[in-house]
Amino acid sequence: MNDYDTGKSVEVCFSPALYTGFRNDDAIVVVVDILRATSAIITAFMNGVRRLIPVATLEEAREYKDKGYLVAAERDGIVRDFADFGNSPYNFRREAIENRDIVYSTTNGTHSIMIAKESYRVVIGGYLNLSALTDYIISENRNVIVLCAGWKNKFNIEDTLFAGALVEQVLQNQNFMTICDSTHAAIDLWNLARKDVLGYIEKAAQRQRLKKNQLDDVLEYCHTTDLTRCIPVLEEYYLTKLDVK
Protein backbone atom coordinates (compact mmCIF):
# COMPACT_ATOMS: atom_id res chain seq x y z
CA MET A 1 0.00 0.00 0.00
CA ASN A 2 1.36 3.46 -0.90
CA ASP A 3 0.54 7.03 0.05
CA TYR A 4 -1.82 7.49 -2.88
CA ASP A 5 -3.99 4.36 -2.63
CA THR A 6 -7.03 6.52 -1.90
CA GLY A 7 -6.77 8.38 -5.22
CA LYS A 8 -4.66 9.39 -8.19
CA SER A 9 -1.69 11.55 -7.24
CA VAL A 10 -1.33 15.20 -8.16
CA GLU A 11 2.22 16.53 -7.95
CA VAL A 12 3.96 19.75 -8.96
CA CYS A 13 7.63 19.74 -9.93
CA PHE A 14 9.01 23.27 -9.66
CA SER A 15 11.99 22.77 -11.98
CA PRO A 16 13.38 20.29 -14.52
CA ALA A 17 16.36 19.85 -12.19
CA LEU A 18 14.01 18.17 -9.69
CA TYR A 19 12.25 15.91 -12.19
CA THR A 20 14.17 12.72 -11.40
CA GLY A 21 12.64 12.79 -7.93
CA PHE A 22 9.12 12.96 -9.39
CA ARG A 23 9.49 10.74 -12.44
CA ASN A 24 6.67 8.26 -12.92
CA ASP A 25 6.44 6.73 -16.37
CA ASP A 26 2.78 5.82 -15.82
CA ALA A 27 1.82 9.45 -15.19
CA ILE A 28 0.58 12.24 -17.40
CA VAL A 29 3.14 15.04 -17.39
CA VAL A 30 1.88 18.57 -18.03
CA VAL A 31 4.73 20.77 -19.24
CA VAL A 32 4.23 24.43 -18.37
CA ASP A 33 6.25 27.42 -19.63
CA ILE A 34 3.79 30.30 -19.48
CA LEU A 35 6.21 33.03 -20.62
CA ARG A 36 6.33 31.99 -23.38
CA ALA A 37 6.96 28.55 -24.87
CA THR A 38 3.87 26.56 -23.95
CA SER A 39 1.60 29.54 -24.60
CA ALA A 40 3.19 29.80 -28.05
CA ILE A 41 2.83 26.07 -28.72
CA ILE A 42 -0.87 26.14 -27.85
CA THR A 43 -1.33 29.19 -30.07
CA ALA A 44 0.41 27.48 -32.98
CA PHE A 45 -2.08 24.63 -32.84
CA MET A 46 -4.98 27.06 -32.47
CA ASN A 47 -3.78 28.59 -35.75
CA GLY A 48 -3.49 25.36 -37.68
CA VAL A 49 0.12 24.16 -37.43
CA ARG A 50 0.31 20.49 -38.42
CA ARG A 51 3.14 19.34 -36.16
CA LEU A 52 5.76 20.88 -33.90
CA ILE A 53 9.06 19.03 -33.56
CA PRO A 54 10.75 19.92 -30.25
CA VAL A 55 14.53 19.71 -30.18
CA ALA A 56 16.82 20.34 -27.23
CA THR A 57 19.74 22.10 -28.93
CA LEU A 58 20.29 24.90 -31.39
CA GLU A 59 22.57 22.60 -33.37
CA GLU A 60 19.67 20.22 -34.01
CA ALA A 61 17.41 23.14 -34.93
CA ARG A 62 19.98 24.42 -37.41
CA GLU A 63 20.30 20.97 -38.99
CA TYR A 64 16.54 20.88 -39.55
CA LYS A 65 16.71 24.37 -41.05
CA ASP A 66 19.35 23.17 -43.49
CA LYS A 67 16.92 20.41 -44.52
CA GLY A 68 14.27 22.98 -45.40
CA TYR A 69 12.11 23.01 -42.27
CA LEU A 70 10.60 26.11 -40.75
CA VAL A 71 12.33 26.70 -37.41
CA ALA A 72 11.36 28.57 -34.26
CA ALA A 73 14.42 28.97 -32.02
CA GLU A 74 15.42 31.30 -29.21
CA ARG A 75 17.75 31.52 -26.26
CA ASP A 76 17.20 33.94 -23.40
CA GLY A 77 14.19 35.24 -25.30
CA ILE A 78 16.16 36.33 -28.38
CA VAL A 79 15.43 34.85 -31.81
CA ARG A 80 18.43 33.01 -33.27
CA ASP A 81 19.80 34.41 -36.49
CA PHE A 82 18.99 31.29 -38.55
CA ALA A 83 15.42 30.91 -37.28
CA ASP A 84 12.15 31.85 -38.96
CA PHE A 85 10.40 32.57 -35.65
CA GLY A 86 11.07 33.16 -31.99
CA ASN A 87 8.77 31.89 -29.26
CA SER A 88 6.26 34.68 -29.00
CA PRO A 89 2.70 33.45 -29.50
CA TYR A 90 2.27 36.36 -31.91
CA ASN A 91 4.86 34.83 -34.24
CA PHE A 92 2.54 31.96 -35.05
CA ARG A 93 0.03 33.61 -37.36
CA ARG A 94 -2.28 31.33 -39.28
CA GLU A 95 -1.10 32.56 -42.68
CA ALA A 96 2.50 31.68 -41.78
CA ILE A 97 2.03 28.24 -40.22
CA GLU A 98 -1.23 26.58 -41.23
CA ASN A 99 -0.69 22.94 -42.27
CA ARG A 100 3.07 23.30 -41.83
CA ASP A 101 5.60 21.45 -39.66
CA ILE A 102 7.80 23.62 -37.43
CA VAL A 103 10.92 22.66 -35.52
CA TYR A 104 10.95 24.26 -32.08
CA SER A 105 13.77 24.93 -29.63
CA THR A 106 13.62 27.22 -26.58
CA THR A 107 15.64 28.01 -23.48
CA ASN A 108 13.51 26.05 -21.03
CA GLY A 109 10.33 24.59 -22.52
CA THR A 110 11.66 22.10 -25.04
CA HIS A 111 14.16 20.72 -22.52
CA SER A 112 11.27 20.00 -20.17
CA ILE A 113 9.34 18.22 -22.91
CA MET A 114 12.29 16.02 -23.75
CA ILE A 115 13.10 14.92 -20.20
CA ALA A 116 9.49 13.78 -19.68
CA LYS A 117 9.10 11.95 -22.98
CA GLU A 118 9.14 8.46 -21.44
CA SER A 119 6.01 9.16 -19.38
CA TYR A 120 2.56 7.81 -20.28
CA ARG A 121 1.80 11.06 -22.04
CA VAL A 122 3.32 14.54 -22.24
CA VAL A 123 0.81 17.35 -22.73
CA ILE A 124 1.31 21.09 -23.07
CA GLY A 125 -0.45 23.38 -20.62
CA GLY A 126 -1.22 27.05 -20.22
CA TYR A 127 -4.01 29.37 -19.23
CA LEU A 128 -5.15 29.27 -22.85
CA ASN A 129 -6.33 25.64 -22.47
CA LEU A 130 -6.81 25.44 -18.69
CA SER A 131 -10.35 24.02 -18.59
CA ALA A 132 -9.75 21.57 -21.44
CA LEU A 133 -6.60 20.37 -19.71
CA THR A 134 -8.45 19.90 -16.43
CA ASP A 135 -11.19 17.90 -18.14
CA TYR A 136 -8.66 15.75 -19.96
CA ILE A 137 -6.72 14.91 -16.81
CA ILE A 138 -9.89 13.97 -14.95
CA SER A 139 -11.14 11.83 -17.83
CA GLU A 140 -7.84 9.94 -18.03
CA ASN A 141 -7.90 9.25 -14.27
CA ARG A 142 -4.15 8.81 -14.02
CA ASN A 143 -1.45 10.19 -11.76
CA VAL A 144 -0.40 13.64 -12.95
CA ILE A 145 2.81 15.63 -12.62
CA VAL A 146 2.85 19.32 -13.51
CA LEU A 147 6.39 20.05 -14.69
CA CYS A 148 7.27 23.73 -14.50
CA ALA A 149 9.93 24.64 -17.06
CA GLY A 150 11.26 27.34 -14.74
CA TRP A 151 14.30 29.31 -15.81
CA LYS A 152 17.53 27.41 -16.46
CA ASN A 153 16.61 24.79 -13.85
CA LYS A 154 15.54 27.41 -11.30
CA PHE A 155 12.11 28.00 -9.76
CA ASN A 156 9.97 30.69 -11.34
CA ILE A 157 6.77 32.44 -10.31
CA GLU A 158 4.72 32.36 -13.50
CA ASP A 159 4.83 28.60 -14.08
CA THR A 160 4.16 27.86 -10.42
CA LEU A 161 1.12 30.13 -10.40
CA PHE A 162 -0.37 28.27 -13.33
CA ALA A 163 0.44 24.94 -11.71
CA GLY A 164 -1.52 26.07 -8.67
CA ALA A 165 -4.49 27.11 -10.80
CA LEU A 166 -4.52 23.77 -12.61
CA VAL A 167 -4.07 21.43 -9.66
CA GLU A 168 -6.64 23.32 -7.58
CA GLN A 169 -9.21 22.49 -10.25
CA VAL A 170 -8.11 18.87 -10.64
CA LEU A 171 -8.25 18.27 -6.89
CA GLN A 172 -11.89 19.27 -6.80
CA ASN A 173 -12.53 15.84 -8.33
CA GLN A 174 -12.74 13.17 -5.65
CA ASN A 175 -10.65 10.70 -7.65
CA PHE A 176 -7.52 12.84 -7.15
CA MET A 177 -5.53 13.68 -4.04
CA THR A 178 -2.15 14.97 -2.98
CA ILE A 179 0.33 14.70 -0.16
CA CYS A 180 2.88 16.69 -2.17
CA ASP A 181 4.20 19.81 -0.42
CA SER A 182 5.01 21.55 -3.71
CA THR A 183 1.41 21.02 -4.85
CA HIS A 184 0.11 22.71 -1.71
CA ALA A 185 2.66 25.50 -2.10
CA ALA A 186 1.62 26.11 -5.72
CA ILE A 187 -2.04 26.34 -4.69
CA ASP A 188 -1.17 28.74 -1.87
CA LEU A 189 0.79 30.96 -4.27
CA TRP A 190 -2.08 30.89 -6.76
CA ASN A 191 -4.58 31.89 -4.08
CA LEU A 192 -2.32 34.76 -3.10
CA ALA A 193 -2.09 36.04 -6.68
CA ARG A 194 -5.38 35.05 -8.30
CA LYS A 195 -7.22 38.37 -7.81
CA ASP A 196 -4.53 40.25 -9.76
CA VAL A 197 -2.30 37.80 -11.58
CA LEU A 198 -0.72 40.37 -13.88
CA GLY A 199 0.04 42.58 -10.91
CA TYR A 200 1.67 39.69 -9.08
CA ILE A 201 3.65 38.74 -12.19
CA GLU A 202 5.44 42.10 -11.95
CA LYS A 203 7.63 40.37 -9.34
CA ALA A 204 8.69 37.65 -11.79
CA ALA A 205 12.21 37.72 -13.18
CA GLN A 206 11.00 36.59 -16.59
CA ARG A 207 8.58 39.49 -16.73
CA GLN A 208 11.55 41.83 -16.26
CA ARG A 209 13.64 39.99 -18.86
CA LEU A 210 10.84 40.36 -21.40
CA LYS A 211 10.45 44.04 -20.56
CA LYS A 212 14.18 44.65 -20.96
CA ASN A 213 14.10 43.06 -24.43
CA GLN A 214 10.82 44.76 -25.40
CA LEU A 215 9.09 41.38 -25.65
CA ASP A 216 6.45 41.92 -22.97
CA ASP A 217 3.53 42.57 -25.31
CA VAL A 218 2.38 39.00 -24.66
CA LEU A 219 1.82 39.20 -20.90
CA GLU A 220 -1.93 39.65 -20.93
CA TYR A 221 -2.44 37.16 -23.75
CA CYS A 222 -0.40 34.44 -22.02
CA HIS A 223 -2.59 34.84 -18.92
CA THR A 224 -5.90 34.71 -20.80
CA THR A 225 -8.00 31.74 -19.77
CA ASP A 226 -9.74 29.21 -22.01
CA LEU A 227 -9.26 30.46 -25.54
CA THR A 228 -9.17 26.90 -26.87
CA ARG A 229 -10.13 23.29 -26.19
CA CYS A 230 -7.02 21.99 -27.93
CA ILE A 231 -4.21 20.27 -26.04
CA PRO A 232 -0.84 19.71 -27.73
CA VAL A 233 0.43 16.20 -26.99
CA LEU A 234 3.75 14.48 -27.66
CA GLU A 235 3.57 11.56 -30.10
CA GLU A 236 6.92 9.88 -30.66
CA TYR A 237 9.19 12.80 -31.64
CA TYR A 238 6.62 15.50 -32.46
CA LEU A 239 3.74 17.42 -30.93
CA THR A 240 0.30 17.11 -32.42
CA LYS A 241 -3.17 18.30 -31.40
CA LEU A 242 -5.77 16.63 -29.22
CA ASP A 243 -9.17 18.30 -29.19
CA VAL A 244 -11.13 17.85 -25.97
CA LYS A 245 -14.93 17.93 -26.29
Secondary structure, DSSP 8 states (H G I E B T S, - for coil): --TTTTSEEEEEES-GGGGGGT--TTSEEEEE-TTTHHHHHHHHHHTT--EEEE-SSHHHHHHHHHTT-EEEEEETTEE-TT-SB-S-GGG--HHHHTT-EEEEE-SSHHHHHHHTTTSSEEEEE-GGGHHHHHHHHHHHT--EEEEE-TBTTB--HHHHHHHHHHHHHHTTSTTEE---HHHHHHHHHHHHHGGGHHHHHTT-HHHHHHHHTT-GGGHHHHT---S-SEEEEEETTEEEEEE--
